Amino acid sequence: MSAAPPTFDVTLRSARMLTPSVRELTFQRADGEPVTFDAGQWMSFVLPLAEGEARRAYSIASPPDGDTFDIAVTHVDGGPGSTYLHALEPGATLRAIGPQGFFTRPRSDDAPALFIATGTGVTPLRSMVRDALAHGHVKPMIVLVGVREEQDRLYREELEALAAAHPQLRVEYTLSRGKDDWTGRRGYVQTHVPELFRELEPSGAPHAWICGLERMVSAVRNVLRKDMSLPRQQVHSERYD
Ligand SMILES: Cc1cc2nc3c(=O)[nH]c(=O)nc-3n(C[C@H](O)[C@H](O)[C@H](O)COP(=O)(O)OP(=O)(O)OC[C@H]3O[C@@H](n4cnc5c(N)ncnc54)[C@H](O)[C@@H]3O)c2cc1C
């Protein structure tokens, strides 16, 4: 049996809004120790809510190797955990349990990769992409993110700057409520998956990394596993609900 993940206090160092509904929070261990984790893992937070203590999981959005770590939280209407985290003031301390999870991309894995997310599902993929680039991965990587509108593309500037600096990386967005002047992709992420996956195949057997709400994750898994008959080892996923 694997050991229970460590529990420690973390202090909120800074926070910023990434989109109108997503807040990024940057934490540091209160005792100054580094937080070690693998790209793709998540942290559980013990939230002292008015109605009682509650635990909520958040993917680590930043790559390993830093003194701090980021999470990005979508504000869910009427959701007690996300509302609490959107109001948390810098300097506040929370109990964290982690890192946890097996949605991880080992540094030794340099297969071509299609990263697929909706909304804040892009956060563990941001960690994986930055970790891969920092460790010299050269095989092609495509990040496909589905959001409602242009303004919801969290980490867009950063991802596009990385793509401009690293020819092996490409970033694609699909909008479900794009305005009339949006000339890019539209609709569900799963409709764009086969084309992008096939583009990667000449570089080796690609792996797909999928993260977001259950409905999208299932739809994408169906496309890859059933329609395209990919083996299970090439399809990795994490669900938020
Ligand atoms: C492994 C794991 C990692 C997660 N990582 C993240 C993350 O990085 N960022 C994040 O915002 N959430 C993440 N979540 C979801 C998070 O744990 C909470 O469920 C979420 O913040 C809602 O909590 P709440 O108390 O505000 O609302 P609740 O009342 O507990 O939930 C209400 C409903 O909100 C919906 N919901 C949950 N997460 C989201 C979301 N991200 N976007 C839109 N709707 C959602 C679900 O349908 C849920 O049933 C993760 C969940 C898991 C299991």
The ligand as an ORCA input file, in Angstrom:
! r2SCAN-3c Opt
* xyz 0 1
  C      -8.629     15.697     -9.090
  C      -9.411     16.993     -9.157
  C      -8.761     18.172     -9.541
  C      -9.484     19.343     -9.627
  N      -8.835     20.478    -10.052
  C      -9.533     21.631    -10.206
  C      -8.883     22.811    -10.706
  O      -7.665     22.818    -10.989
  N      -9.626     23.949    -10.825
  C     -10.962     23.975    -10.518
  O     -11.572     25.040    -10.650
  N     -11.606     22.867    -10.048
  C     -10.917     21.713     -9.863
  N     -11.545     20.611     -9.358
  C     -12.941     20.757     -8.865
  C     -12.898     21.259     -7.412
  O     -12.386     20.245     -6.556
  C     -14.313     21.602     -6.897
  O     -15.179     20.524     -7.179
  C     -14.838     22.871     -7.527
  O     -14.032     23.989     -7.154
  C     -16.296     23.124     -7.084
  O     -16.334     23.161     -5.677
  P     -17.411     24.062     -4.939
  O     -17.369     23.742     -3.476
  O     -17.240     25.509     -5.322
  O     -18.784     23.605     -5.582
  P     -19.607     22.235     -5.366
  O     -20.915     22.604     -4.803
  O     -18.776     21.238     -4.623
  O     -19.688     21.734     -6.879
  C     -20.668     22.130     -7.741
  C     -20.451     21.576     -9.130
  O     -19.457     22.362     -9.771
  C     -19.033     21.695    -10.933
  N     -17.583     21.919    -11.086
  C     -16.544     21.351    -10.413
  N     -15.353     21.821    -10.871
  C     -15.652     22.690    -11.852
  C     -14.852     23.481    -12.703
  N     -13.505     23.486    -12.615
  N     -15.476     24.243    -13.627
  C     -16.827     24.281    -13.703
  N     -17.642     23.537    -12.922
  C     -17.062     22.769    -11.998
  C     -19.352     20.232    -10.737
  O     -20.335     19.867    -11.683
  C     -19.889     20.173     -9.319
  O     -20.812     19.159     -9.225
  C     -10.851     19.405     -9.272
  C     -11.486     18.220     -8.855
  C     -10.784     17.038     -8.809
  C     -11.500     15.788     -8.355
*
